[in-house]
Amino acid sequence: MRIVSYRNLIAGTIALFLAASVSYAAETPVGKTNLTITTEPASYAFVKGDSSKFRALHWMDDDYAFGVKDFTSSTQLQDDVTLEAEGHGVPEDGDYSGLMTLQKEDYGYLRFDYDEFRKYYSNAGGYYQPFTNDLNSNYTDKELALNIGKFGFEGGLRMKNIPEITLDYEREFKNGTKSRLTWAYVKDAASGASKKIAPSWQEIDEVVDSFDAKAADTFYGFDWKGQQHWEFVRSKNLRHEQLLANTPTASDYAIVDQYTEPRADVIASTFNVGKWFWKDKAYGSGGYRYSQINSRELESIYTENGNGVPQQFFSYSEQVRNAYSDTMLTSQTGVASFMTTLFSPLTAITRFKAEAVHVRGESTYLKDNKVGFPDGSIDDIDVANNQQKLMNYGESVSLRYNGIARTAIYNEYEFQQTRNNLYDNFTSGPATEFHYQDISHQFRGSETLGAQFVPWDKVTMTIQGKYRQDDLRYNHALISGSPTILIDSQVVATNEAETRLAWKPARWFQPSFRYQLMDKKYQTVTQKFNDDAVETAQEMSVYTWDVTSQPIDSLLLTASFSYTDGKVITPVRYSDTAAAIPTYNFDSYATVFSAEYELTKTVSLTSVMDYIRASNFNDFSAIGMPYGADFTQTDVTVGCRWKVKEDLTLEPKYAYYEYRDGGSDVGHFSANVIWLEAKINWG
């Protein structure tokens, strides 16, 4: 309801303002209005199969839709005053946008903008083929769609001899229900197995208000700018899980509802200053930022029976009532940079960053642990408080050399050092207090080396390599109680490489090729495994071919093919039990083809085809979930653009969409979609 009110208020304001401006322009000697509107008077999607999957993949409703696809307007109110507006709106898909700017030359401007879109989600949970047909896949009847948007006002003074001043307000909002991957258990009576494949969802009602005041100017050659920022976050959420089964046991049908109300107040101040010197061959700048975040979250968890009555069912179920946490974070950040081209053709940029962060937090967890049916009284209280002090330093050097003909070479080095001191104090009911201090050091370094070549007039080539290492080390200091962190250290080494070759020998044949490599290795040392290193790795290669061709003036063809090949290796493959999972290999490929043909000067034909294939299904059904994508997706769109007359263009379109799963998921569908668009020009 609140979002509808936003739309009505804003749409009415824009319409009234545009009507008034057009009327004013018509009565003004210099007044002139140019207006272009592309309407979508009719579109309809005929879906056979899983309509929620269709909506999630194509971001559109499976029904009739109409609206304005695009409009632009420009009105000259006076010689130095203009009003410009643009936007679109398709109500059935929850897709809206609007931007309106009133500007007076050498004085300032007023701007208003609105954006909203609807994100759809599939109603399905997971899939487990060994279960009986009524349990191997499950759907929720909850309508899963989340409206996400923002609107704001901005005004700026741009007068001579005074600083640039900008004031703005923005509201971001989310309202609706999204799917969650915190799937609930499904129990099959025949096998006695339980798998987390039941769908879950979360209702979200969130509003973020922000205010900014900005100023910028030049003073004796120094460019300076400052900003003051305020932000207020308010959110109310409900996460819902429903256990499913085909057994007579009541606990197999339990419901878990989690209510949360996070909120945060943010204030931040920023100031930057910079200056050119050495005859504009060097530029130095520095900045400082202070920010503070005060946040609180309320939480209640209800475990209920099938009738919605709170009831304890299993050892890990919780009845939490009005738990809360408070956190305050302050940070101070200083940055400096220096760029010089003093030694042409070499450009060098150095940067430095220092940051201090201090966090204080405390929480109280109130639980009703009565066996059977909770009576609302608090039986157990967990209290925790912690402090965290973090120091972060960063340095970087960038070099770019253009001294070789047709070649540009660049080299970058980045370093970061972080020291984090965390202190925890935790008490759970009558248990012994737990005191723990953890000091961690993180060292991060990366190097990038690349070059761009133009060896011949019609050939371009780029090549780049990057190495990055993250080294995290813990120093655990147990004061009392049992340790919670078992990791002593972790080193992540990442190698990346990329190359691209483009050749344009003729208009009818312009191919290009790109190769991307990513090789990441994790080495973790834990207390549990006697400080022996545990290795994990991920490797991925992506091959992409593109070609553009215009064999004749009236025909334009484009094609693209991309193949991804990768694997993930985990320590589980070394296990000597039946649960040893081998290396997981994944691959997929995608093809895109488009064509546009100018049949006559007023008629053009268009077509686009997308084809995606993934075949990564590994059926380890005896030891767990058969995760892995295995599907085929085909999208074909054809259209005809007809310029009826100078100020009117019609474009009917037809699309066929198909999704077929290969056995690791559900959600098959095929869809036929038709559109009619009309573009009208006035002025």
C-alpha positions as semicolon CSV with decimal commas, in nm:
position;residue;x (nm);y (nm);z (nm)
1;M;0,000;0,000;0,000
2;R;0,280;0,240;0,089
3;I;0,460;0,176;-0,242
4;V;0,138;0,235;-0,436
5;S;0,105;0,569;-0,254
6;Y;0,460;0,659;-0,358
7;R;0,380;0,581;-0,721
8;N;0,053;0,774;-0,724
9;L;0,205;1,081;-0,560
10;I;0,511;1,084;-0,783
11;A;0,324;1,006;-1,107
12;G;0,074;1,282;-1,031
13;T;0,350;1,531;-0,954
14;I;0,538;1,452;-1,277
15;A;0,223;1,468;-1,491
16;L;0,112;1,798;-1,338
17;F;0,458;1,951;-1,369
18;L;0,499;1,840;-1,732
19;A;0,152;1,964;-1,826
20;A;0,221;2,300;-1,666
21;S;0,559;2,332;-1,837
22;V;0,420;2,243;-2,181
23;S;0,137;2,493;-2,134
24;Y;0,384;2,759;-2,022
25;A;0,615;2,685;-2,314
26;A;0,328;2,717;-2,561
27;E;0,258;3,069;-2,435
28;T;0,624;3,175;-2,430
29;P;0,791;3,305;-2,748
30;V;1,103;3,095;-2,692
31;G;0,910;2,795;-2,561
32;K;0,949;2,462;-2,742
33;T;0,877;2,103;-2,637
34;N;1,012;1,782;-2,790
35;L;0,840;1,465;-2,671
36;T;0,904;1,102;-2,766
37;I;0,696;0,816;-2,624
38;T;0,737;0,443;-2,685
39;T;0,427;0,267;-2,559
40;E;0,368;-0,103;-2,506
41;P;-0,009;-0,118;-2,553
42;A;-0,018;-0,496;-2,534
43;S;0,198;-0,790;-2,432
44;Y;0,099;-1,134;-2,315
45;A;0,294;-1,434;-2,191
46;F;0,146;-1,782;-2,237
47;V;0,337;-2,011;-1,998
48;K;0,314;-2,388;-1,985
49;G;0,484;-2,541;-1,681
50;D;0,649;-2,369;-1,386
51;S;0,537;-2,007;-1,414
52;S;0,736;-1,898;-1,104
53;K;1,058;-2,018;-1,269
54;F;0,964;-1,823;-1,582
55;R;0,909;-1,505;-1,381
56;A;1,238;-1,548;-1,193
57;L;1,445;-1,599;-1,510
58;H;1,282;-1,336;-1,732
59;W;1,179;-1,069;-1,479
60;M;0,825;-1,042;-1,614
61;D;0,478;-1,157;-1,514
62;D;0,310;-1,446;-1,691
63;D;0,001;-1,253;-1,792
64;Y;-0,120;-0,948;-1,981
65;A;0,089;-0,632;-1,943
66;F;0,084;-0,283;-2,085
67;G;0,257;0,046;-2,022
68;V;0,505;0,305;-2,142
69;K;0,837;0,149;-2,235
70;D;1,019;0,480;-2,269
71;F;0,947;0,851;-2,286
72;T;1,170;1,156;-2,316
73;S;1,072;1,521;-2,301
74;S;1,270;1,842;-2,338
75;T;1,112;2,186;-2,291
76;Q;1,285;2,521;-2,337
77;L;1,102;2,740;-2,085
78;Q;1,329;3,042;-2,130
79;D;1,658;3,114;-2,306
80;D;1,855;2,981;-2,008
81;V;1,596;2,753;-1,845
82;T;1,525;2,396;-1,956
83;L;1,305;2,118;-1,825
84;E;1,396;1,760;-1,917
85;A;1,215;1,442;-1,823
86;E;1,247;1,074;-1,905
87;G;1,114;0,746;-1,772
88;H;0,909;0,435;-1,828
89;G;0,639;0,234;-1,653
90;V;0,499;-0,119;-1,690
91;P;0,255;-0,167;-1,396
92;E;0,207;-0,544;-1,431
93;D;0,582;-0,604;-1,398
94;G;0,633;-0,343;-1,125
95;D;0,887;-0,168;-1,347
96;Y;0,899;0,211;-1,317
97;S;1,152;0,489;-1,356
98;G;1,141;0,865;-1,385
99;L;1,394;1,146;-1,399
100;M;1,303;1,514;-1,415
101;T;1,555;1,800;-1,418
102;L;1,488;2,174;-1,410
103;Q;1,805;2,369;-1,486
104;K;1,893;2,737;-1,509
105;E;2,226;2,821;-1,665
106;D;2,485;2,974;-1,428
107;Y;2,244;2,940;-1,137
108;G;2,164;2,581;-1,045
109;Y;1,930;2,288;-1,088
110;L;1,656;2,082;-0,924
111;R;1,636;1,709;-0,993
112;F;1,391;1,437;-0,902
113;D;1,432;1,066;-0,976
114;Y;1,234;0,749;-0,912
115;D;1,331;0,388;-0,987
116;E;1,150;0,068;-0,901
117;F;1,163;-0,288;-1,026
118;R;1,021;-0,621;-0,919
119;K;1,244;-0,922;-0,860
120;Y;1,067;-1,256;-0,889
121;Y;1,171;-1,581;-0,721
122;S;1,097;-1,945;-0,786
123;N;0,848;-2,110;-0,549
124;A;1,045;-2,435;-0,547
125;G;1,285;-2,565;-0,284
126;G;1,550;-2,828;-0,346
127;Y;1,518;-3,157;-0,531
128;Y;1,610;-3,508;-0,418
129;Q;1,525;-3,779;-0,668
130;P;1,544;-4,085;-0,434
131;F;1,244;-3,960;-0,235
132;T;0,892;-4,059;-0,335
133;N;0,732;-3,843;-0,602
134;D;0,522;-3,641;-0,357
135;L;0,831;-3,533;-0,159
136;N;1,128;-3,517;-0,397
137;S;1,031;-3,161;-0,496
138;N;0,817;-2,914;-0,304
139;Y;0,665;-2,573;-0,366
140;T;0,536;-2,297;-0,143
141;D;0,204;-2,131;-0,224
142;K;0,344;-1,797;-0,106
143;E;0,372;-1,537;-0,382
144;L;0,744;-1,464;-0,403
145;A;0,824;-1,121;-0,542
146;L;1,019;-0,829;-0,400
147;N;0,961;-0,468;-0,502
148;I;1,290;-0,278;-0,486
149;G;1,321;0,093;-0,552
150;K;1,430;0,440;-0,458
151;F;1,333;0,801;-0,510
152;G;1,510;1,123;-0,429
153;F;1,535;1,498;-0,463
154;E;1,852;1,691;-0,536
155;G;1,921;2,060;-0,566
156;G;2,244;2,233;-0,654
157;L;2,373;2,589;-0,673
158;R;2,619;2,651;-0,956
159;M;2,671;3,027;-0,934
160;K;2,993;3,208;-1,009
161;N;3,229;3,314;-0,729
162;I;3,066;3,094;-0,464
163;P;3,128;2,725;-0,377
164;E;2,921;2,457;-0,546
165;I;2,653;2,353;-0,296
166;T;2,442;2,038;-0,330
167;L;2,165;1,910;-0,104
168;D;1,990;1,580;-0,162
169;Y;1,750;1,336;-0,001
170;E;1,697;0,974;-0,104
171;R;1,468;0,696;0,015
172;E;1,540;0,333;-0,073
173;F;1,277;0,070;-0,010
174;K;1,217;-0,303;-0,031
175;N;0,877;-0,460;0,016
176;G;0,762;-0,812;-0,054
177;T;0,873;-1,172;-0,010
178;K;1,186;-1,347;-0,135
179;S;1,295;-1,709;-0,133
180;R;1,568;-1,818;0,107
181;L;1,818;-2,102;0,086
182;T;1,766;-2,189;0,455
183;W;1,560;-2,484;0,338
184;A;1,375;-2,693;0,595
185;Y;1,387;-3,070;0,642
186;V;1,179;-3,311;0,438
187;K;1,147;-3,663;0,580
188;D;1,060;-3,968;0,373
189;A;0,891;-4,251;0,561
190;A;1,005;-4,521;0,318
191;S;1,378;-4,452;0,353
192;G;1,375;-4,274;0,691
193;A;1,606;-4,011;0,545
194;S;1,572;-3,636;0,601
195;K;1,698;-3,379;0,351
196;K;1,685;-3,001;0,364
197;I;1,487;-2,938;0,045
198;A;1,163;-2,777;0,171
199;P;1,127;-2,418;0,043
200;S;1,155;-2,124;0,281
201;W;1,083;-1,756;0,237
202;Q;1,128;-1,420;0,405
203;E;0,896;-1,120;0,416
204;I;1,085;-0,790;0,399
205;D;0,967;-0,437;0,473
206;E;1,270;-0,207;0,464
207;V;1,319;0,168;0,434
208;V;1,649;0,358;0,416
209;D;1,644;0,740;0,436
210;S;1,960;0,936;0,362
211;F;2,047;1,305;0,356
212;D;2,360;1,465;0,209
213;A;2,506;1,813;0,214
214;K;2,800;1,870;-0,021
215;A;3,024;2,164;-0,104
216;A;3,316;2,203;-0,344
217;D;3,536;2,489;-0,462
218;T;3,888;2,593;-0,561
219;F;4,090;2,808;-0,322
220;Y;4,432;2,939;-0,431
221;G;4,475;2,643;-0,666
222;F;4,358;2,383;-0,414
223;D;4,052;2,179;-0,512
224;W;3,852;2,094;-0,204
225;K;3,522;1,922;-0,137
226;G;3,334;1,817;0,173
227;Q;3,032;1,601;0,245
228;Q;2,810;1,540;0,545
229;H;2,600;1,223;0,530
230;W;2,314;1,098;0,749
231;E;2,143;0,762;0,700
232;F;1,861;0,586;0,884
233;V;1,777;0,219;0,824
234;R;1,454;0,057;0,943
235;S;1,350;-0,298;0,859
236;K;1,094;-0,559;0,968
237;N;1,140;-0,916;0,848
238;L;0,980;-1,258;0,891
239;R;1,163;-1,576;0,785
240;H;0,941;-1,883;0,755
241;E;1,037;-2,252;0,740
242;Q;0,787;-2,538;0,713
243;L;0,909;-2,895;0,768
244;L;0,745;-3,154;0,543
245;A;0,704;-3,532;0,562
246;N;0,482;-3,829;0,484
247;T;0,508;-3,970;0,837
248;P;0,255;-3,964;1,126
249;T;0,502;-3,784;1,358
250;A;0,394;-3,429;1,452
251;S;0,750;-3,300;1,490
252;D;0,815;-3,374;1,121
253;Y;0,569;-3,096;1,033
254;A;0,708;-2,823;1,260
255;I;0,707;-2,456;1,162
256;V;0,989;-2,214;1,246
257;D;0,922;-1,839;1,225
258;Q;1,198;-1,586;1,288
259;Y;1,102;-1,220;1,338
260;T;1,380;-0,960;1,315
261;E;1,379;-0,581;1,331
262;P;1,723;-0,444;1,245
263;R;1,777;-0,068;1,254
264;A;2,082;0,154;1,217
265;D;2,171;0,523;1,231
266;V;2,475;0,635;1,033
267;I;2,661;0,965;1,030
268;A;2,971;1,032;0,821
269;S;3,187;1,336;0,748
270;T;3,430;1,349;0,455
271;F;3,679;1,611;0,339
272;N;3,918;1,598;0,041
273;V;4,174;1,842;-0,096
274;G;4,403;1,823;-0,400
275;K;4,631;2,039;-0,612
276;W;4,818;2,036;-0,943
277;F;5,179;2,154;-0,940
278;W;5,510;2,122;-1,130
279;K;5,347;2,282;-1,435
280;D;5,051;2,044;-1,418
281;K;5,274;1,737;-1,434
282;A;5,192;1,621;-1,082
283;Y;4,880;1,605;-0,869
284;G;4,861;1,538;-0,498
285;S;4,549;1,481;-0,290
286;G;4,447;1,377;0,058
287;G;4,128;1,304;0,244
288;Y;3,980;1,221;0,582
289;R;3,658;1,042;0,675
290;Y;3,490;0,990;1,010
291;S;3,185;0,767;1,044
292;Q;2,975;0,626;1,324
293;I;2,710;0,354;1,309
294;N;2,469;0,283;1,593
295;S;2,263;-0,028;1,532
296;R;2,012;-0,241;1,719
297;E;1,834;-0,562;1,625
298;L;1,536;-0,730;1,788
299;E;1,473;-1,101;1,733
300;S;1,206;-1,355;1,824
301;I;1,195;-1,718;1,712
302;Y;0,885;-1,936;1,735
303;T;0,891;-2,312;1,681
304;E;0,529;-2,418;1,625
305;N;0,319;-2,720;1,544
306;G;0,110;-2,751;1,231
307;N;-0,168;-2,543;1,390
308;G;0,065;-2,250;1,458
309;V;0,083;-2,312;1,836
310;P;0,433;-2,275;1,995
311;Q;0,570;-2,618;2,084
312;Q;0,912;-2,770;2,149
313;F;0,982;-3,058;1,914
314;F;1,354;-3,129;1,897
315;S;1,671;-3,059;2,087
316;Y;1,787;-2,782;1,856
317;S;1,454;-2,599;1,834
318;E;1,443;-2,255;1,994
319;Q;1,180;-2,037;2,155
320;V;1,340;-1,692;2,164
321;R;1,147;-1,391;2,287
322;N;1,252;-1,030;2,230
323;A;1,625;-1,092;2,214
324;Y;1,823;-0,783;2,130
325;S;2,170;-0,666;2,039
326;D;2,329;-0,321;2,033
327;T;2,641;-0,229;1,839
328;M;2,836;0,092;1,793
329;L;3,105;0,120;1,527
330;T;3,333;0,418;1,475
331;S;3,593;0,448;1,204
332;Q;3,848;0,707;1,101
333;T;4,012;0,685;0,761
334;G;4,289;0,890;0,603
335;V;4,397;0,860;0,240
336;A;4,666;1,025;0,028
337;S;4,764;0,990;-0,337
338;F;5,025;1,132;-0,570
339;M;5,030;1,119;-0,951
340;T;5,308;1,243;-1,174
341;T;5,401;1,245;-1,543
342;L;5,724;1,432;-1,477
343;F;5,927;1,166;-1,658
344;S;5,728;1,134;-1,979
345;P;5,617;0,885;-2,118
346;L;5,599;0,725;-1,771
347;T;5,301;0,790;-1,542
348;A;5,325;0,691;-1,176
349;I;5,051;0,690;-0,913
350;T;5,105;0,612;-0,545
351;R;4,833;0,575;-0,282
352;F;4,829;0,532;0,094
353;K;4,547;0,449;0,335
354;A;4,526;0,425;0,713
355;E;4,210;0,323;0,896
356;A;4,117;0,272;1,260
357;V;3,794;0,092;1,350
358;H;3,649;0,041;1,696
359;V;3,344;-0,178;1,758
360;R;3,151;-0,233;2,080
361;G;2,866;-0,478;2,098
362;E;2,642;-0,644;2,350
363;S;2,349;-0,881;2,318
364;T;2,094;-1,051;2,538
365;Y;1,931;-1,375;2,422
366;L;1,607;-1,457;2,607
367;K;1,482;-1,815;2,572
368;D;1,176;-2,009;2,684
369;N;1,308;-2,362;2,730
370;K;1,004;-2,527;2,884
371;V;0,958;-2,882;2,753
372;G;0,642;-2,935;2,551
373;F;0,436;-2,620;2,521
374;P;0,623;-2,299;2,618
375;D;0,444;-2,084;2,876
376;G;0,600;-1,750;2,782
377;S;0,836;-1,732;3,081
378;I;1,209;-1,682;3,028
379;D;1,408;-1,985;3,151
380;D;1,751;-1,910;3,009
381;I;1,941;-1,591;2,930
382;D;2,258;-1,570;2,723
383;V;2,457;-1,249;2,760
384;A;2,748;-1,154;2,537
385;N;2,960;-0,846;2,493
386;N;3,262;-0,789;2,279
387;Q;3,509;-0,527;2,170
388;Q;3,702;-0,512;1,848
389;K;3,987;-0,281;1,754
390;L;4,112;-0,293;1,399
391;M;4,400;-0,110;1,234
392;N;4,426;-0,126;0,859
393;Y;4,705;0,010;0,636
394;G;4,722;-0,001;0,260
395;E;4,973;0,105;-0,005
396;S;4,972;0,087;-0,383
397;V;5,192;0,186;-0,676
398;S;5,071;0,205;-1,037
399;L;5,302;0,253;-1,336
400;R;5,202;0,310;-1,698
401;Y;5,453;0,338;-1,984
402;N;5,366;0,463;-2,336
403;G;5,717;0,499;-2,476
404;I;5,686;0,213;-2,727
405;A;5,491;0,274;-3,046
406;R;5,146;0,112;-3,056
407;T;5,200;-0,026;-2,705
408;A;5,094;0,062;-2,352
409;I;5,241;-0,129;-2,055
410;Y;5,107;-0,108;-1,700
411;N;5,222;-0,252;-1,370
412;E;5,042;-0,230;-1,034
413;Y;5,137;-0,332;-0,681
414;E;4,894;-0,331;-0,389
415;F;4,963;-0,415;-0,024
416;Q;4,747;-0,424;0,287
417;Q;4,821;-0,500;0,652
418;T;4,545;-0,551;0,908
419;R;4,568;-0,607;1,283
420;N;4,245;-0,713;1,452
421;N;4,210;-0,743;1,830
422;L;3,885;-0,915;1,930
423;Y;3,774;-0,971;2,290
424;D;3,468;-1,186;2,371
425;N;3,285;-1,227;2,700
426;F;2,996;-1,474;2,701
427;T;2,767;-1,613;2,971
428;S;2,498;-1,876;2,914
429;G;2,266;-1,932;3,210
430;P;2,441;-2,107;3,500
431;A;2,736;-2,214;3,283
432;T;3,089;-2,089;3,344
433;E;3,167;-1,753;3,192
434;F;3,364;-1,764;2,872
435;H;3,641;-1,507;2,813
436;Y;3,839;-1,512;2,494
437;Q;4,082;-1,285;2,314
438;D;4,187;-1,331;1,955
439;I;4,451;-1,126;1,779
440;S;4,469;-1,177;1,405
441;H;4,703;-1,034;1,143
442;Q;4,621;-1,028;0,775
443;F;4,874;-0,952;0,504
444;R;4,752;-0,902;0,149
445;G;4,963;-0,837;-0,156
446;S;4,893;-0,836;-0,528
447;E;5,079;-0,762;-0,849
448;T;4,928;-0,692;-1,190
449;L;5,125;-0,677;-1,515
450;G;4,957;-0,608;-1,846
451;A;4,997;-0,459;-2,190
452;Q;4,789;-0,335;-2,481
453;F;4,923;-0,376;-2,836
454;V;4,818;-0,256;-3,180
455;P;5,069;-0,453;-3,393
456;W;4,880;-0,375;-3,716
457;D;4,610;-0,127;-3,808
458;K;4,332;-0,384;-3,789
459;V;4,458;-0,593;-3,496
460;T;4,442;-0,515;-3,124
461;M;4,564;-0,734;-2,841
462;T;4,557;-0,712;-2,461
463;I;4,725;-0,940;-2,211
464;Q;4,720;-0,927;-1,832
465;G;4,842;-1,139;-1,543
466;K;4,767;-1,094;-1,174
467;Y;4,888;-1,267;-0,859
468;R;4,730;-1,211;-0,519
469;Q;4,805;-1,364;-0,179
470;D;4,602;-1,332;0,140
471;D;4,783;-1,448;0,454
472;L;4,567;-1,460;0,769
473;R;4,720;-1,560;1,103
474;Y;4,549;-1,601;1,442
475;N;4,696;-1,569;1,789
476;H;4,442;-1,725;2,026
477;A;4,451;-1,622;2,391
478;L;4,202;-1,831;2,590
479;I;4,127;-1,670;2,925
480;S;3,856;-1,909;3,048
481;G;3,614;-2,157;2,893
482;S;3,652;-2,347;2,565
483;P;3,790;-2,202;2,241
484;T;3,550;-2,123;1,957
485;I;3,801;-2,053;1,680
486;L;4,000;-2,354;1,563
487;I;4,178;-2,195;1,266
488;D;4,541;-2,099;1,324
489;S;4,615;-1,960;0,979
490;Q;4,493;-1,950;0,623
491;V;4,678;-1,860;0,304
492;V;4,486;-1,797;-0,019
493;A;4,692;-1,771;-0,338
494;T;4,516;-1,656;-0,655
495;N;4,657;-1,652;-1,009
496;E;4,460;-1,479;-1,282
497;A;4,538;-1,434;-1,651
498;E;4,345;-1,280;-1,937
499;T;4,415;-1,217;-2,303
500;R;4,205;-1,076;-2,585
501;L;4,271;-1,063;-2,959
502;A;4,053;-0,864;-3,200
503;W;4,090;-0,858;-3,579
504;K;3,895;-0,638;-3,821
505;P;4,010;-0,735;-4,172
506;A;3,684;-0,632;-4,339
507;R;3,337;-0,507;-4,262
508;W;3,190;-0,849;-4,331
509;F;3,424;-1,033;-4,091
510;Q;3,537;-0,892;-3,751
511;P;3,625;-1,173;-3,506
512;S;3,766;-1,157;-3,153
513;F;3,880;-1,412;-2,896
514;R;3,921;-1,385;-2,517
515;Y;4,067;-1,629;-2,266
516;Q;4,036;-1,596;-1,887
517;L;4,205;-1,815;-1,626
518;M;4,152;-1,818;-1,250
519;D;4,344;-2,055;-1,022
520;K;4,280;-2,020;-0,649
521;K;4,433;-2,235;-0,374
522;Y;4,346;-2,233;-0,003
523;Q;4,582;-2,366;0,263
524;T;4,428;-2,377;0,610
525;V;4,598;-2,479;0,935
526;T;4,362;-2,586;1,214
527;Q;4,402;-2,698;1,572
528;K;4,166;-2,990;1,512
529;F;4,401;-3,154;1,261
530;N;4,717;-3,111;1,471
531;D;4,817;-2,797;1,282
532;D;4,849;-2,987;0,954
533;A;4,765;-2,783;0,644
534;V;4,433;-2,860;0,473
535;E;4,424;-2,773;0,103
536;T;4,132;-2,665;-0,112
537;A;4,150;-2,545;-0,471
538;Q;3,938;-2,397;-0,747
539;E;4,035;-2,368;-1,113
540;M;3,835;-2,211;-1,393
541;S;3,894;-2,128;-1,759
542;V;3,661;-1,923;-1,978
543;Y;3,688;-1,917;-2,359
544;T;3,486;-1,658;-2,552
545;W;3,459;-1,612;-2,929
546;D;3,276;-1,315;-3,085
547;V;3,221;-1,223;-3,447
548;T;3,046;-0,931;-3,616
549;S;2,961;-0,932;-3,984
550;Q;2,794;-0,688;-4,223
551;P;2,809;-0,863;-4,561
552;I;2,577;-0,605;-4,718
553;D;2,461;-0,261;-4,610
554;S;2,118;-0,383;-4,507
555;L;2,227;-0,686;-4,299
556;L;2,409;-0,691;-3,962
557;L;2,501;-1,023;-3,796
558;T;2,658;-1,089;-3,455
559;A;2,745;-1,418;-3,287
560;S;2,908;-1,513;-2,957
561;F;3,009;-1,843;-2,802
562;S;3,140;-1,883;-2,446
563;Y;3,264;-2,199;-2,276
564;T;3,344;-2,228;-1,905
565;D;3,543;-2,520;-1,766
566;G;3,630;-2,554;-1,399
567;K;3,674;-2,776;-1,098
568;V;3,663;-2,756;-0,719
569;I;3,881;-2,975;-0,497
570;T;3,808;-3,009;-0,124
571;P;3,975;-3,208;0,157
572;V;3,676;-3,445;0,165
573;R;3,816;-3,630;-0,134
574;Y;4,094;-3,765;0,092
575;S;3,847;-3,917;0,336
576;D;3,868;-4,294;0,385
577;T;3,493;-4,320;0,453
578;A;3,206;-4,373;0,214
579;A;3,148;-3,996;0,215
580;A;3,463;-3,925;0,014
581;I;3,352;-3,691;-0,266
582;P;3,581;-3,675;-0,569
583;T;3,685;-3,358;-0,747
584;Y;3,380;-3,163;-0,857
585;N;3,399;-3,068;-1,224
586;F;3,171;-2,805;-1,369
587;D;3,128;-2,669;-1,718
588;S;2,876;-2,471;-1,920
589;Y;2,850;-2,298;-2,254
590;A;2,636;-2,020;-2,395
591;T;2,563;-1,909;-2,751
592;V;2,410;-1,579;-2,863
593;F;2,317;-1,495;-3,221
594;S;2,146;-1,181;-3,352
595;A;2,051;-1,051;-3,694
596;E;1,901;-0,726;-3,820
597;Y;1,789;-0,688;-4,181
598;E;1,662;-0,368;-4,340
599;L;1,396;-0,498;-4,576
600;T;1,300;-0,152;-4,701
601;K;1,368;0,202;-4,587
602;T;1,070;0,177;-4,352
603;V;1,073;-0,191;-4,250
604;S;1,344;-0,379;-4,055
605;L;1,347;-0,739;-3,931
606;T;1,526;-0,838;-3,609
607;S;1,604;-1,168;-3,438
608;V;1,799;-1,280;-3,130
609;M;1,870;-1,633;-3,007
610;D;2,029;-1,733;-2,673
611;Y;2,120;-2,090;-2,586
612;I;2,273;-2,197;-2,252
613;R;2,374;-2,550;-2,152
614;A;2,510;-2,661;-1,815
615;S;2,584;-3,026;-1,738
616;N;2,727;-3,044;-1,386
617;F;2,504;-3,297;-1,213
618;N;2,697;-3,533;-0,984
619;D;2,464;-3,784;-0,821
620;F;2,625;-3,870;-0,486
621;S;2,282;-3,972;-0,359
622;A;2,421;-4,225;-0,112
623;I;2,612;-3,961;0,081
624;G;2,419;-3,637;0,047
625;M;2,251;-3,393;-0,183
626;P;2,314;-3,422;-0,558
627;Y;2,409;-3,058;-0,603
628;G;2,501;-2,927;-0,945
629;A;2,339;-2,733;-1,227
630;D;2,208;-2,940;-1,515
631;F;1,976;-2,753;-1,750
632;T;1,915;-2,624;-2,101
633;Q;1,776;-2,276;-2,161
634;T;1,667;-2,146;-2,502
635;D;1,541;-1,794;-2,582
636;V;1,438;-1,688;-2,933
637;T;1,298;-1,344;-3,018
638;V;1,190;-1,210;-3,359
639;G;1,046;-0,871;-3,443
640;C;0,952;-0,629;-3,717
641;R;1,013;-0,253;-3,695
642;W;0,781;-0,055;-3,925
643;K;0,815;0,321;-3,964
644;V;0,456;0,404;-4,057
645;K;0,534;0,774;-4,097
646;E;0,791;1,025;-3,978
647;D;0,656;1,048;-3,623
648;L;0,513;0,696;-3,578
649;T;0,691;0,359;-3,559
650;L;0,529;0,023;-3,478
651;E;0,720;-0,286;-3,364
652;P;0,546;-0,621;-3,307
653;K;0,762;-0,892;-3,146
654;Y;0,734;-1,260;-3,062
655;A;0,950;-1,466;-2,825
656;Y;0,975;-1,832;-2,738
657;Y;1,137;-1,921;-2,403
658;E;1,215;-2,273;-2,286
659;Y;1,383;-2,414;-1,975
660;R;1,453;-2,785;-1,938
661;D;1,619;-2,938;-1,633
662;G;1,844;-3,238;-1,667
663;G;1,761;-3,411;-1,338
664;S;1,905;-3,202;-1,055
665;D;1,621;-2,953;-1,020
666;V;1,260;-2,880;-1,110
667;G;1,105;-2,594;-1,298
668;H;1,048;-2,696;-1,660
669;F;0,853;-2,446;-1,867
670;S;0,791;-2,323;-2,218
671;A;0,650;-1,979;-2,290
672;N;0,519;-1,785;-2,588
673;V;0,529;-1,406;-2,549
674;I;0,392;-1,140;-2,784
675;W;0,446;-0,763;-2,772
676;L;0,334;-0,459;-2,965
677;E;0,532;-0,137;-2,924
678;A;0,447;0,204;-3,068
679;K;0,691;0,496;-3,078
680;I;0,545;0,845;-3,122
681;N;0,733;1,174;-3,167
682;W;0,589;1,519;-3,096
683;G;0,757;1,853;-3,144
